[in-house]
Amino acid sequence: MITSKQVQDACRGPITYSKIKILMEQVGSRATTKKNLGDILEAFKEIGPLHTQLEEHLQDDEELLDDMMTLADIKLEVNTITGMVQEHLDERASGSNSCSKSQSSSMRSRSPPVIQQENADCQDEFDKQDEENREADEQRSQQAAQLSELSRQKRTPQEQTNEAERQSAVTSKKRDVS
């Protein structure tokens, strides 16, 4: 685990985003980075001539100084969260591509019958998902048809008469055109 002294040593001199990023990369895992985020933020706030110069320059405008410090904190937190999200997405992608990976690895190391079996297994998996999607689409279509039928049945007699007149007018226009 990285110590507070190591954080301070790494941040000597002008504080730059690249120094913080390098420090975070050296730390290793995101869990460790999260544990050390307080030290990193503290070092970012307390150490470095750039911070001191900025503070002296903006000492009359504390609101702006507070806003800048808040932005620096947010930027570090966003970068940390972005890294965590990217790791999560990478894990999900590697999990969903397991079928493709098993196909490619089996092509290099196994005999043709085994490859065909794995391809068949993957195809079965894809077919099953496709069938589930078709069934869901069919259910939605049936529900839409039922709702349409219900709305047609709930029309008042006056609305039904108007609909019938409109339909007959459309049919008579079609006959006139023919």
VEXFI-964185 format. One record per residue (C-alpha): y, z, x. Coordinates in pm, whole numbers, plus 50000, padded with zeros to 5 digits. Each point is the difference from the previous one (the first is absolute). Example, Ala and Ser with C-alpha at 12.3 -4.5 7.8 and 13.67 -1.06 7.14 Angstrom:
% VEXFI-964185
495505078051230;503444993450137;
This chain:
% VEXFI-964185
500005000050000;503444991550127;502285029450067;503615005249911;500904998450370;498334966050030;502014988249701;503225012250159;499114984350337;499254966949834;503345001149823;502225007350300;502904976350033;501204977349723;497885003549689;498754966749881;497664990349727;497704983950255;499615033450185;499055017649678;497634971649911;498365001550344;499675037549968;498414996549658;497584973650130;499025022350292;499225028149762;497084980749854;498895006249646;502345001949704;498845035349923;501105011350345;503264981049963;500595017049667;499415034150164;502474991450277;502574983149778;502075031849986;500165001450381;500854963150019;502785003349742;501345031250171;500054982650337;501694970049843;502715022149852;500585023850292;499484980550321;501854971250152;503514990150098;500194973749727;499595026249735;502575022650166;502494971650040;499504989849640;500425035749884;503245004050199;501334967049870;499205009049640;500725037350006;502934995549760;497824981449753;497095023349934;498954981149690;499474968050198;498205019350274;497685015949743;499354965949846;499114985550340;497615028550075;498414995949659;499564962850064;498385007150336;497595024449834;499214975349724;499384971950247;497465020750194;498295011749683;499864964649860;498484986950321;497415027749994;499164993449636;499884962550062;497485005750276;497895021949773;500094973849723;499074972650246;497035020550122;498925005449639;500294962849924;498054991650314;497245023949894;499894984649651;499964964850142;497165008350235;498065015249710;500514970249767;499124975250272;496725017250080;498064972549828;501754973050205;499575020150319;496315005249934;499604962749947;501694990750326;498205026850202;496664990249852;500594963650088;500235009650364;497125024250022;497374993049735;497544973849897;500824974449725;497965016549717;501935032550043;503294981049998;499004982649678;499115033449841;503365015450097;501824969049875;498095002949674;500915036949974;503684992350056;499854971249753;498385023149744;502815024850055;502644972949951;498184986449692;499835034749848;503755004950048;500674965449856;497855007849695;501865032949946;503314981450017;498794974249745;498805027449765;503365017750025;501834967249926;497744993749702;500665034949864;503754994850033;499734966649817;497995016049720;502505028449969;502884975449986;498214980149728;499345031849802;503635010650026;501124965549892;497655001249701;501225034949906;503624989350015;499194969549786;498235022249744;502915024549983;502464973549890;501575004949661;499264975149723;503484985350048;499354994650372;496654983849921;501684976549753;502664990750256;497304993750262;498024977949761;503144979949913;500824995450367;496444988550076;500074975149712;503384986850116;498624994950351;496924981849864;502094977549775;502264990950294;496924990750202;498814977649716;503444983649973;500024992950374;496524984449983;
